[in-house]
Amino acid sequence: MSGIVAIGYGILAIMFADTFVEILQKIMCISGICIAATGGIFLAAAIVRMTKKLPWGLILLEAVALIVVGVLSAIYSNQALALLVILIGIWSAMIGAFMLLVMARTKNLWNKGFYIVSAILSIVFGVLLIAHPFGFVKWFIILSGVIALVFGIIMMMFAFAIRRADKEVKVEVVETTTTETPKVTEATETLEASEAPEATDSVEDNA
């Protein structure tokens, strides 16, 4: 089932990447509304605590921050999405730089060249996301679709292989059972044949 879902997502992401970008923008807008609503709840809690003469300053500050972030995300959903992509790019570049720093201080690291290439690719990917967030959102979705498609195909092949192996095991069990049944029958018949003369002898002795 997971393989079918991954293949479906991969095909849709590759064919309708622009639609996915629009969906992400709408999701950012809805997320902004939810964040602003959460800020409103915090604001109501701060007012209640204020009337009861309880500490309210930190809750009020959180409420204002949530409302501001939520409203800006809802109004400027495109910019909010670009900011999210930029944050992902910063995270990717930092991970790559950290990997290079660790490898520079580590000696006798197994397969060091592979990790160096991975770190450089991570930095390049992060820089490209930071420089062109909107342009690479579409390609990022297409890339995720390709990865999901390959993963789904592998999962389907794995599922069929497991099912085939299970059927082969069942066939082997049935064949083993059918070959062992005659042997058991022959052994039983031999045992009965060997016991029959003994029983006849005992009857004659009693007579």
C-alpha positions in Angstrom: 0.0 0.0 0.0 2.8 2.4 0.9 4.4 1.7 -2.5 1.2 2.6 -4.4 0.9 5.8 -2.4 4.5 6.8 -3.1 4.1 6.0 -6.8 0.9 8.1 -6.9 2.5 11.0 -5.2 5.6 10.8 -7.4 3.5 10.9 -10.6 1.4 13.8 -9.4 4.4 15.8 -8.1 6.2 15.4 -11.4 3.2 16.2 -13.6 1.7 18.9 -11.5 4.6 20.6 -9.8 3.1 24.1 -10.4 -0.1 23.0 -8.8 1.8 21.7 -5.8 3.5 25.1 -5.4 0.1 26.8 -5.3 -1.1 24.2 -2.7 1.9 25.0 -0.6 1.1 28.7 -0.8 -2.5 28.0 0.3 -1.2 25.8 3.1 1.1 28.7 4.3 -1.9 31.0 4.3 -4.0 28.5 6.3 -1.1 28.0 8.7 -0.9 31.7 9.2 -4.6 31.9 10.1 -4.2 29.1 12.6 -1.1 30.7 14.1 -3.0 34.0 14.4 -5.9 32.2 16.0 -3.6 30.6 18.5 -2.2 34.1 19.3 -5.8 35.3 19.9 -6.3 32.4 22.4 -3.0 33.4 24.2 -4.2 37.1 24.2 -7.5 36.1 25.8 -5.6 34.0 28.4 -3.3 37.0 29.1 -6.4 39.3 29.6 -7.9 36.8 32.0 -4.7 36.5 34.0 -4.5 40.3 34.0 -8.0 40.6 35.6 -7.0 38.1 38.2 -3.8 39.9 39.0 -1.6 37.0 37.9 1.6 37.2 35.8 0.6 37.9 32.3 3.5 39.7 30.6 5.2 36.7 29.0 1.8 35.3 27.7 0.9 38.7 26.2 4.3 38.9 24.5 3.8 35.4 23.0 0.3 36.3 21.9 1.5 39.4 20.1 4.3 37.5 18.4 1.9 34.7 17.2 -0.6 37.2 15.9 2.0 39.2 14.0 3.6 36.1 12.5 0.2 34.5 11.6 -1.2 37.6 10.0 2.0 38.2 7.9 2.0 34.5 6.9 -1.6 34.7 5.8 -1.2 38.0 3.9 2.2 37.3 2.4 2.0 33.6 1.8 4.4 33.7 -1.1 7.0 35.5 0.9 6.4 33.1 3.9 7.0 30.1 1.6 10.1 31.7 0.3 11.3 32.3 3.8 10.7 28.6 4.7 12.7 27.5 1.6 15.5 29.9 2.6 15.5 28.4 6.2 15.8 24.9 4.6 18.7 26.2 2.5 20.5 27.6 5.5 20.0 24.3 7.4 21.4 22.3 4.4 24.4 24.6 4.0 25.1 24.5 7.8 24.9 20.6 7.8 27.4 20.5 4.8 29.8 22.9 6.5 29.6 21.0 9.8 30.4 17.7 7.9 33.4 19.3 6.3 34.6 20.6 9.6 34.3 17.2 11.3 36.1 15.5 8.4 38.9 18.1 8.5 39.5 17.2 12.2 39.0 13.4 11.8 41.8 11.2 10.6 41.6 7.7 9.0 37.9 8.2 8.2 36.5 5.3 6.2 35.1 6.3 2.7 36.1 9.9 3.4 35.7 11.0 -0.3 32.1 10.0 -0.3 31.4 12.2 2.7 33.3 15.1 1.3 31.2 15.0 -1.9 28.0 14.7 0.1 28.9 17.7 2.2 29.8 19.8 -0.8 26.5 18.9 -2.5 24.6 19.8 0.7 26.3 23.2 0.7 25.6 23.8 -3.0 22.0 22.8 -2.6 21.6 25.1 0.4 23.1 28.1 -1.4 20.9 27.5 -4.5 17.8 27.4 -2.2 18.9 30.7 -0.5 19.7 32.4 -3.8 16.6 31.3 -5.7 13.9 30.1 -3.3 10.9 30.4 -5.7 12.8 28.9 -8.6 13.9 25.9 -6.7 10.6 25.2 -4.9 9.3 23.7 -8.2 12.4 21.6 -8.8 12.4 20.5 -5.1 8.9 19.2 -5.6 9.9 17.4 -8.8 12.9 15.9 -7.1 10.7 14.7 -4.2 8.4 13.2 -6.8 11.2 11.3 -8.5 12.5 10.0 -5.2 9.0 8.9 -4.2 8.4 7.2 -7.6 11.7 5.2 -7.3 10.9 4.4 -3.7 7.4 3.2 -4.6 8.7 1.0 -7.4 11.3 -0.6 -5.1 8.6 -1.2 -2.4 6.3 -2.8 -5.0 9.1 -5.1 -6.3 10.0 -5.9 -2.7 6.4 -6.8 -1.9 6.1 -9.1 -4.9 9.4 -10.7 -4.1 8.2 -11.4 -0.5 4.9 -12.8 -1.8 6.7 -15.1 -4.3 9.1 -16.3 -1.6 6.1 -17.0 0.7 4.4 -19.1 -2.0 7.6 -21.0 -2.7 7.9 -21.8 1.0 4.3 -23.0 1.2 4.9 -25.2 -1.9 8.0 -26.7 -0.3 6.1 -27.4 2.9 3.3 -29.2 1.0 5.8 -31.2 -1.0 7.6 -32.2 2.1 4.3 -33.3 3.8 3.2 -35.3 0.8 6.6 -37.1 0.6 6.7 -37.9 4.3 3.1 -39.2 4.5 3.9 -42.5 2.5 6.9 -43.1 4.7 4.8 -42.8 7.8 2.2 -45.2 6.3 4.9 -47.7 5.4 6.4 -47.6 8.8 3.0 -48.1 10.4 2.3 -51.0 8.2 5.7 -52.6 9.0 5.1 -52.1 12.7 1.6 -53.7 12.5 3.0 -56.6 10.4 5.8 -57.2 13.0 3.3 -57.2 15.9 0.8 -59.6 14.3 2.9 -62.8 14.6 3.8 -61.9 18.2 0.1 -61.7 19.0 -0.6 -65.0 17.3 2.2 -66.7 19.2 0.8 -65.4 22.5 -2.7 -66.7 21.7 -1.3 -70.2 20.9 0.7 -70.3 24.1 -2.3 -69.5 26.2 -4.2 -72.2 24.4 
